[in-house]
C-alpha cells in the first residue's frame, strides 16, 4: 500500500470516529417561481445545528447514531405590516416548525380561501396553490418571514410545503387545529409566529 493510500485510509477512519461527514452541507435554495419546483423549496442548512452522537459503554460512537438537532429559538415576528392597498388587507408573519424547532426560510407556502357551507373549512385536499381559485403563493425570505399588502378580504388558511406534503399552520404551538384567518379590508394583520408541522 502506498503512503498516499495509507494517508487516505487514516483520514477516512479519523472522520468516521469523530462522527464527522466529509461532505459539505446543502446551501439554502430559493426559487424565482415559488410554484415551479416544490421539491426544492426548503432544502438547506439552518442556523443553530448541533450534532448528537450516542456512545457505547467503551466510549466509542455507535454506528449510525449521528443525529442533527436544530436549536433555533422561537423567532421574533415582524412588528408591523405594510400599509394595505385600498380595499385590500395587509399581513406579516414568520413560519416556524413546531416539530423540528427551526425557522422555515426560503419555504413555499400559500393562502387559500376557506370553503364549505359555512365558509370556515379547510379544503381536505391540499395539492398546492391554485391561482385560478384565488390562492396566493409565496416563498418566505431568509428569516422565514413574509408580508403582503394586497390580499382580498376574506377568510383564509395558510398552507406550507413540508417536503413531500402540504400542511396547514396550527392555531398555536400545542394545538394542531388548522388556523383560520379573517382578513378585513384596509386593515393590517400581524400574524406573529405561525407554527406548522415540518419534518
Residue pairs with C-beta under 8 A, 6 or more apart in sequence:
1 9
15 21
15 22
17 60
17 61
19 51
19 53
19 61
19 66
21 66
25 45
26 43
26 44
26 45
27 44
27 45
28 43
28 44
28 45
28 46
28 105
28 106
28 142
29 40
29 43
29 44
29 106
30 106
30 139
31 37
31 40
31 41
31 108
31 139
34 41
34 108
34 137
34 138
34 139
35 108
35 128
35 129
35 137
38 108
38 128
38 161
39 163
41 106
41 107
41 108
41 139
41 161
41 163
42 104
42 106
42 107
42 108
42 161
42 162
42 163
42 198
44 105
44 106
46 70
46 72
46 102
46 103
46 105
47 72
47 103
48 70
48 71
48 72
48 73
48 102
49 68
49 69
49 70
49 71
50 68
50 69
50 70
50 71
51 66
51 67
51 68
51 69
52 66
52 67
52 68
52 69
53 61
53 62
53 65
53 66
53 67
54 61
54 62
54 65
55 61
55 62
56 62
70 100
70 101
70 102
71 101
72 96
72 101
72 102
72 103
74 96
74 193
75 94
75 96
75 103
75 143
75 144
75 193
77 92
77 93
77 94
77 145
77 190
77 191
77 192
77 193
78 92
78 93
78 94
78 145
78 147
78 190
79 190
80 92
80 188
80 190
81 90
81 91
81 92
81 147
81 149
81 188
81 189
81 190
82 90
82 92
82 147
82 148
82 149
82 188
83 90
83 149
83 188
84 90
84 149
84 150
84 151
84 185
84 186
84 187
84 188
85 149
85 150
86 186
87 153
87 185
87 186
88 149
88 150
88 151
88 152
88 153
88 185
88 186
89 151
89 152
89 153
89 183
89 184
89 185
89 186
89 187
89 188
89 189
90 147
90 148
90 149
90 150
90 151
90 187
90 188
90 189
91 146
91 147
91 148
91 151
91 181
91 183
91 188
91 189
91 190
91 191
92 145
92 146
92 147
92 148
92 188
92 189
92 190
92 191
93 145
93 146
93 147
93 190
93 191
93 192
93 193
93 194
94 103
94 140
94 143
94 144
94 145
94 146
94 192
94 193
94 194
95 103
95 104
95 107
95 109
95 140
95 144
95 146
95 160
95 169
95 194
95 196
96 102
96 103
96 104
96 144
96 193
96 194
96 195
96 196
97 103
97 104
97 195
97 196
97 197
97 198
97 199
98 170
98 173
98 176
98 195
98 196
98 197
98 198
99 197
99 198
99 199
100 198
100 199
102 198
103 143
103 144
104 140
104 144
104 160
104 196
104 198
105 140
105 141
105 142
105 143
105 144
106 139
106 140
106 141
106 142
107 139
107 140
107 144
107 160
107 161
108 137
108 138
108 139
108 160
108 161
109 137
109 138
109 139
109 140
109 146
109 158
109 159
109 160
109 161
110 128
110 129
110 135
110 136
110 137
110 138
110 158
110 159
111 135
111 136
111 151
111 156
111 157
111 158
111 159
111 181
112 122
112 123
112 126
112 129
112 130
112 133
112 134
112 135
112 156
112 157
112 158
112 159
113 133
113 134
113 135
113 154
113 155
113 156
114 120
114 121
114 122
114 154
114 155
114 156
114 157
114 180
115 121
115 122
115 123
119 155
120 155
120 180
122 157
122 168
122 178
122 180
126 159
126 165
126 166
126 167
126 168
127 166
128 161
128 166
129 135
129 136
129 137
129 159
131 137
134 152
136 148
136 151
138 146
138 148
140 146
151 183
152 183
153 183
153 184
153 185
154 182
154 183
155 180
155 181
155 182
155 183
156 180
156 181
156 182
156 183
157 168
157 169
157 178
157 179
157 180
157 181
158 168
158 169
158 179
158 181
158 191
158 194
159 166
159 167
159 168
159 169
160 166
160 167
160 168
160 169
160 196
160 198
162 196
162 197
162 198
162 199
163 199
167 196
167 197
167 198
168 178
168 179
168 196
169 178
169 179
169 194
169 195
169 196
170 176
170 177
170 178
170 179
170 194
170 195
170 196
170 197
171 177
171 178
171 179
172 195
173 195
176 197
179 194
181 189
181 191
183 189
